[in-house]
Amino acid sequence: MGSFAGNASFDFDLVDGDTLLNGPFQMQQSELDQLLTKGDKFFFCRGQFFKGQAVGSWSFRFGDFKAEGATNLESYQYQVEVIGDLHTAEGNMIAGKPHGNWEHRVDHIKNGRIDNVPFKSVINFNNGVPIQNFRIDNEDYSLMGRFLRDGLAHDVWSLFSNQDLTDTESWIFNEGHLKQILISRNGQTDTIDEYK
C-alpha cells in the first residue's frame, strides 16, 4: 500500500480479471525483534471497502517505538512498555473521500502510557473538502478558523500562544484570499495588508 508493506486481510471481487476490494480491510506491520533492539516503525489501518471505494469508519495509526522499562507476563503473553510517538487519524469515508469529523492526534508514549499530546486537530469534511470550523493544537499554539463549503479559507483564522494569551495572530481571509494579518506581541499590534 504505497510505501507501506505488511500483513493485510481483505475481501475482494474479481471483476474483468482485476481484483476489486469489497468488504472489511485491515493492514499492519510491526516487528518485535526490531522493537527490542533498535526500535520499530509500526503501522495499522482498518476500514471497509464497497466496490473498490473506501466507506464507513477508518482508523490509521503510525508509530515509532522503542522498548523501555519493565516487561510483564499476563495471560501467557509478554507485555513490553514502549516509548515513542503514535500518530492516529480516525474518521468516516464516503466514496473514497473523508466525510464528517476527522481527528488527527499525536500521543507521546512513555513507560507504556500517554505522557502528553503534542498535536491534535479536528477538521470536518464534506465529500473530501474541508468545511466549517476547525481547530489545531500543539504544545505551544492553538489555531482556529473556518472554511467555506467549497473548502476556501474564510473569515478570521486566529493563532493563540498557550504560554502568553496576549500573543496572537489573526489571518483575515475573504473567499480564499488572504487580505490582512494582525500580529499582537507585548501589547503592540502590527498589521500586514492586502496580499495579492
Helices and strands as residue ranges (DSSP letters): E 7-15, E 18-29, H 32-37, E 40-50, E 53-74, E 77-94, E 97-110, E 113-126, E 129-138, E 141-147, E 153-161, E 168-174, E 177-185, E 188-193
